[in-house]
Amino acid sequence: MHPNLIKLRWLVFFSLLLVVPLGLFSKTYNGPGDRWLNHFGGGVIYEIFWCLFFFGLFPGKKSISLIPLWVFAITALLELLQLWQPPFLQTLRATWLGRTLLGTTFSAWDFPHYLLGCAIASLWLRLIWQTAGSRDRPR
């Protein structure tokens, strides 16, 4: 547990206030690079969001490395799950929330972007940990 948990959670909260609008923007942006941002950049932001979210719930030095690993594993599993098209999943995917959380179309190109998002998130979590005032550096 972090010695200044309140400051750490505020830093996570403000980070989420930055990341959520960026994620929503990534899905609606029309302009230079919009194809990449709409299809893959959002995946990077999606990973960062979940890492920040869970770090806010489970702050700890070990969480800095474990959370990005778990987020990558779960989102990779969700990506693979898109190859499975049973009616109940199709019904869920027909909703905005279902499309947002589960996705609709498998793409192997999502995996490197998920990895990039988790790598960025790991650095972000380290920065939050250090900014919140811990003298105990994460490994």
C-alpha positions in Angstrom: 0.0 0.0 0.0 1.2 3.5 -0.8 2.1 5.8 2.1 0.1 8.7 0.5 -3.0 6.8 -0.8 -5.2 9.8 -1.0 -2.8 11.7 -3.3 -2.2 8.6 -5.4 -6.0 8.1 -5.9 -6.4 11.7 -6.9 -3.6 11.3 -9.5 -5.4 8.2 -10.8 -8.7 10.1 -10.9 -7.2 13.1 -12.8 -5.5 10.7 -15.2 -8.8 9.0 -15.9 -10.4 12.4 -16.5 -7.8 12.9 -19.3 -8.0 9.4 -20.7 -11.8 8.9 -21.0 -12.4 11.9 -23.3 -9.3 10.9 -25.4 -10.8 7.4 -25.7 -14.2 8.7 -26.8 -12.5 11.2 -29.2 -10.5 8.4 -30.7 -13.7 6.8 -31.9 -15.2 9.9 -33.5 -12.1 11.8 -34.9 -12.2 12.6 -38.6 -9.0 14.0 -40.0 -5.4 13.0 -40.7 -4.6 9.6 -39.3 -8.2 9.0 -38.4 -8.2 5.4 -39.7 -5.4 4.4 -37.4 -6.8 6.4 -34.5 -10.3 5.0 -34.9 -9.2 1.4 -35.2 -6.0 1.0 -33.2 -5.2 4.2 -31.2 -8.4 3.6 -29.3 -7.1 0.2 -28.3 -4.0 1.8 -26.8 -6.1 4.2 -24.8 -8.5 1.4 -23.8 -5.6 -0.5 -22.2 -4.4 2.6 -20.4 -7.9 3.2 -19.0 -8.2 -0.2 -17.5 -4.7 -0.2 -16.0 -5.5 3.2 -14.4 -8.9 2.0 -13.2 -7.6 -1.1 -11.5 -4.6 0.7 -10.1 -7.0 3.1 -8.4 -8.7 0.1 -6.8 -5.6 -2.0 -6.0 -2.7 0.5 -5.5 0.6 -1.1 -4.7 4.1 -1.5 -5.8 3.5 -5.0 -7.3 0.3 -3.7 -9.0 2.5 -1.5 -11.3 3.7 -4.5 -13.2 0.9 -7.0 -12.5 -2.1 -4.9 -13.5 -0.7 -4.2 -17.1 0.0 -7.9 -17.5 -3.5 -8.9 -16.4 -5.2 -6.2 -18.5 -3.2 -7.4 -21.6 -4.1 -11.0 -20.9 -7.8 -10.3 -20.5 -8.1 -7.9 -23.5 -6.2 -10.5 -25.6 -8.7 -13.1 -24.5 -11.6 -10.7 -25.4 -10.0 -10.2 -28.8 -9.9 -13.9 -29.4 -13.4 -14.2 -28.1 -14.5 -12.1 -31.1 -13.8 -15.1 -33.3 -16.8 -16.8 -31.5 -20.1 -15.5 -32.7 -22.9 -17.2 -30.6 -26.3 -15.4 -30.5 -26.0 -14.2 -26.9 -22.7 -12.5 -27.6 -24.0 -11.0 -30.9 -26.9 -9.6 -28.9 -24.5 -8.0 -26.4 -22.3 -6.7 -29.2 -25.3 -5.1 -30.8 -25.4 -2.5 -28.0 -23.0 0.5 -27.7 -21.6 -0.8 -24.3 -21.2 -4.4 -25.7 -19.3 -3.0 -28.8 -17.2 -0.9 -26.5 -16.3 -3.5 -24.0 -16.3 -6.7 -26.1 -15.5 -5.4 -29.6 -17.0 -6.8 -32.7 -14.3 -7.9 -35.2 -11.2 -9.8 -34.6 -7.9 -8.2 -35.7 -4.5 -9.6 -35.0 -3.2 -6.0 -35.4 -4.9 -5.1 -32.1 -2.4 -7.2 -30.1 0.6 -4.9 -30.6 -1.5 -1.9 -29.8 -2.7 -3.5 -26.6 0.9 -4.3 -25.7 1.8 -0.7 -26.4 -1.0 0.6 -24.3 0.0 -1.6 -21.4 3.6 -0.5 -21.7 2.6 3.1 -21.6 0.3 2.4 -18.7 3.0 0.7 -16.7 5.2 3.8 -17.1 2.2 6.0 -16.2 1.5 4.0 -13.0 5.2 4.3 -12.0 5.0 8.0 -12.5 1.8 8.2 -10.4 3.5 6.1 -7.7 6.6 8.4 -7.6 4.6 11.6 -7.9 2.4 10.6 -4.9 5.5 10.7 -2.8 6.7 7.1 -2.3 10.4 6.8 -1.6 10.0 3.1 -2.3 10.7 2.8 -6.0 8.9 0.2 -8.0 10.9 -2.5 -9.7 
